[in-house]
């Protein structure tokens, strides 16, 4: 049941714009817990897309790469967001000490669900929940190509909405 979508991103601005489109789709969905994985080689635009997504969800501050901290949490109107970068993880068991899985599936006192945005998810294999959407970023000339797959039923619904929201020129 995996749907897919491939989008050419001409430059960093287009990458951020696409991240903002993902945010609009996520914000319009029920605020249940969601998992999005971001894959691609170093410099492919994973963090740039997540910055656009967080800005689209209403985050106004800085969005540092969590390469050294592993997790950067954010509170936005609809979600408790956990931006995770597992590049430096040596063993997936290290994730057990972060408590991320415990946060997923719960709502806070304001009704916000959790949103897990994971870079380098393969390094947490067996310890992370399956994604609703996986976004693989590939360097494509001066730009990037985002290839999204939806292994879950909810992910398929999200991708349909993303495809419907694509502006002309994407």
Beta strands, then each sheet from edge to edge (+ up, - down):
strand 1: 3-9
strand 2: 34-39
strand 3: 71-75
strand 4: 79-85
strand 5: 113-119
strand 6: 133-140
strand 7: 143-150
sheet 1: 1+ 7- 6+ 2+ 5+ 4+ 3-
end
